Amino acid sequence: MSGCFSTSPYIVYAGKSLMSTWCRGGSDGTHYTVTSRGWIARKYQYGFEQIFIPSTSHISRPLLLKVDGHTSHISLELTDI
């Protein structure tokens, strides 16, 4: 059976530390982090491995993961998971 399902957002900001003002008004369950450039780095795959995969484990495969399309936001390592 097909259907629609969405996970909580995982937002990566560019910066050295996460400012509390950046997290105001977000959806319940939204996860936030920062990287020096705002790009998904290997060590920040946490959001994918620890949030997305477990929250979709009950859904039959294949799945479609939509990202904003910038090539720096996805890594080859992520495509193998």
CNS distance restraints for C-alpha pairs under 8 A (distance, minus, plus):
assign (resid   7 and name CA) (resid  52 and name CA) 6.88 0.50 0.50
assign (resid   7 and name CA) (resid  55 and name CA) 6.83 0.50 0.50
assign (resid   7 and name CA) (resid  56 and name CA) 7.83 0.50 0.50
assign (resid   8 and name CA) (resid  27 and name CA) 7.60 0.50 0.50
assign (resid   8 and name CA) (resid  28 and name CA) 7.57 0.50 0.50
assign (resid   8 and name CA) (resid  29 and name CA) 5.55 0.50 0.50
assign (resid   8 and name CA) (resid  30 and name CA) 5.21 0.50 0.50
assign (resid   8 and name CA) (resid  31 and name CA) 7.27 0.50 0.50
assign (resid   9 and name CA) (resid  27 and name CA) 7.73 0.50 0.50
assign (resid   9 and name CA) (resid  29 and name CA) 7.49 0.50 0.50
assign (resid   9 and name CA) (resid  30 and name CA) 4.89 0.50 0.50
assign (resid   9 and name CA) (resid  31 and name CA) 6.21 0.50 0.50
assign (resid  10 and name CA) (resid  30 and name CA) 5.99 0.50 0.50
assign (resid  10 and name CA) (resid  31 and name CA) 4.69 0.50 0.50
assign (resid  10 and name CA) (resid  32 and name CA) 5.83 0.50 0.50
assign (resid  10 and name CA) (resid  33 and name CA) 7.91 0.50 0.50
assign (resid  10 and name CA) (resid  47 and name CA) 6.40 0.50 0.50
assign (resid  11 and name CA) (resid  30 and name CA) 7.53 0.50 0.50
assign (resid  11 and name CA) (resid  31 and name CA) 6.20 0.50 0.50
assign (resid  11 and name CA) (resid  32 and name CA) 4.86 0.50 0.50
assign (resid  11 and name CA) (resid  33 and name CA) 6.41 0.50 0.50
assign (resid  12 and name CA) (resid  32 and name CA) 6.00 0.50 0.50
assign (resid  12 and name CA) (resid  33 and name CA) 5.02 0.50 0.50
assign (resid  12 and name CA) (resid  34 and name CA) 5.25 0.50 0.50
assign (resid  12 and name CA) (resid  35 and name CA) 6.89 0.50 0.50
assign (resid  12 and name CA) (resid  38 and name CA) 5.68 0.50 0.50
assign (resid  12 and name CA) (resid  39 and name CA) 7.19 0.50 0.50
assign (resid  12 and name CA) (resid  40 and name CA) 7.51 0.50 0.50
assign (resid  13 and name CA) (resid  18 and name CA) 7.70 0.50 0.50
assign (resid  13 and name CA) (resid  32 and name CA) 7.67 0.50 0.50
assign (resid  13 and name CA) (resid  33 and name CA) 6.34 0.50 0.50
assign (resid  13 and name CA) (resid  34 and name CA) 4.66 0.50 0.50
assign (resid  13 and name CA) (resid  35 and name CA) 6.42 0.50 0.50
assign (resid  13 and name CA) (resid  37 and name CA) 7.76 0.50 0.50
assign (resid  13 and name CA) (resid  38 and name CA) 4.82 0.50 0.50
assign (resid  14 and name CA) (resid  34 and name CA) 5.54 0.50 0.50
assign (resid  14 and name CA) (resid  35 and name CA) 5.26 0.50 0.50
assign (resid  14 and name CA) (resid  36 and name CA) 5.43 0.50 0.50
assign (resid  14 and name CA) (resid  37 and name CA) 4.70 0.50 0.50
assign (resid  14 and name CA) (resid  38 and name CA) 3.69 0.50 0.50
assign (resid  14 and name CA) (resid  39 and name CA) 7.42 0.50 0.50
assign (resid  15 and name CA) (resid  34 and name CA) 5.64 0.50 0.50
assign (resid  15 and name CA) (resid  35 and name CA) 5.81 0.50 0.50
assign (resid  15 and name CA) (resid  36 and name CA) 5.13 0.50 0.50
assign (resid  15 and name CA) (resid  37 and name CA) 6.72 0.50 0.50
assign (resid  15 and name CA) (resid  38 and name CA) 7.03 0.50 0.50
assign (resid  16 and name CA) (resid  34 and name CA) 6.68 0.50 0.50
assign (resid  16 and name CA) (resid  35 and name CA) 6.72 0.50 0.50
assign (resid  16 and name CA) (resid  36 and name CA) 5.92 0.50 0.50
assign (resid  17 and name CA) (resid  34 and name CA) 6.34 0.50 0.50
assign (resid  18 and name CA) (resid  22 and name CA) 7.36 0.50 0.50
assign (resid  18 and name CA) (resid  32 and name CA) 7.83 0.50 0.50
assign (resid  18 and name CA) (resid  33 and name CA) 6.50 0.50 0.50
assign (resid  18 and name CA) (resid  34 and name CA) 5.97 0.50 0.50
assign (resid  19 and name CA) (resid  23 and name CA) 7.36 0.50 0.50
assign (resid  20 and name CA) (resid  24 and name CA) 6.92 0.50 0.50
assign (resid  23 and name CA) (resid  32 and name CA) 7.25 0.50 0.50
assign (resid  26 and name CA) (resid  30 and name CA) 6.42 0.50 0.50
assign (resid  31 and name CA) (resid  47 and name CA) 7.79 0.50 0.50
assign (resid  34 and name CA) (resid  38 and name CA) 6.33 0.50 0.50
assign (resid  35 and name CA) (resid  39 and name CA) 6.43 0.50 0.50
assign (resid  35 and name CA) (resid  40 and name CA) 7.54 0.50 0.50
assign (resid  35 and name CA) (resid  41 and name CA) 7.71 0.50 0.50
assign (resid  35 and name CA) (resid  44 and name CA) 7.98 0.50 0.50
assign (resid  39 and name CA) (resid  72 and name CA) 5.86 0.50 0.50
assign (resid  39 and name CA) (resid  73 and name CA) 5.43 0.50 0.50
assign (resid  40 and name CA) (resid  44 and name CA) 5.95 0.50 0.50
assign (resid  40 and name CA) (resid  45 and name CA) 6.86 0.50 0.50
assign (resid  40 and name CA) (resid  72 and name CA) 6.78 0.50 0.50
assign (resid  40 and name CA) (resid  73 and name CA) 4.97 0.50 0.50
assign (resid  40 and name CA) (resid  74 and name CA) 6.42 0.50 0.50
assign (resid  40 and name CA) (resid  75 and name CA) 7.54 0.50 0.50
assign (resid  41 and name CA) (resid  45 and name CA) 6.71 0.50 0.50
assign (resid  41 and name CA) (resid  75 and name CA) 7.85 0.50 0.50
assign (resid  42 and name CA) (resid  75 and name CA) 7.78 0.50 0.50
assign (resid  42 and name CA) (resid  77 and name CA) 7.88 0.50 0.50
assign (resid  45 and name CA) (resid  49 and name CA) 6.11 0.50 0.50
assign (resid  45 and name CA) (resid  78 and name CA) 7.63 0.50 0.50
assign (resid  46 and name CA) (resid  50 and name CA) 5.30 0.50 0.50
assign (resid  46 and name CA) (resid  51 and name CA) 7.23 0.50 0.50
assign (resid  47 and name CA) (resid  51 and name CA) 5.12 0.50 0.50
assign (resid  47 and name CA) (resid  52 and name CA) 6.52 0.50 0.50
assign (resid  48 and name CA) (resid  52 and name CA) 4.84 0.50 0.50
assign (resid  48 and name CA) (resid  53 and name CA) 6.32 0.50 0.50
assign (resid  49 and name CA) (resid  53 and name CA) 5.60 0.50 0.50
assign (resid  49 and name CA) (resid  54 and name CA) 7.59 0.50 0.50
assign (resid  50 and name CA) (resid  54 and name CA) 6.41 0.50 0.50
assign (resid  51 and name CA) (resid  55 and name CA) 6.05 0.50 0.50
assign (resid  52 and name CA) (resid  56 and name CA) 6.24 0.50 0.50
assign (resid  53 and name CA) (resid  57 and name CA) 6.04 0.50 0.50
assign (resid  59 and name CA) (resid  63 and name CA) 7.95 0.50 0.50
assign (resid  67 and name CA) (resid  73 and name CA) 7.75 0.50 0.50
assign (resid  68 and name CA) (resid  73 and name CA) 7.96 0.50 0.50
assign (resid  69 and name CA) (resid  73 and name CA) 7.44 0.50 0.50
assign (resid  70 and name CA) (resid  74 and name CA) 7.75 0.50 0.50
assign (resid  74 and name CA) (resid  78 and name CA) 6.64 0.50 0.50
assign (resid  74 and name CA) (resid  79 and name CA) 7.88 0.50 0.50
assign (resid  75 and name CA) (resid  79 and name CA) 6.78 0.50 0.50
assign (resid  76 and name CA) (resid  80 and name CA) 6.77 0.50 0.50
assign (resid  77 and name CA) (resid  81 and name CA) 6.93 0.50 0.50
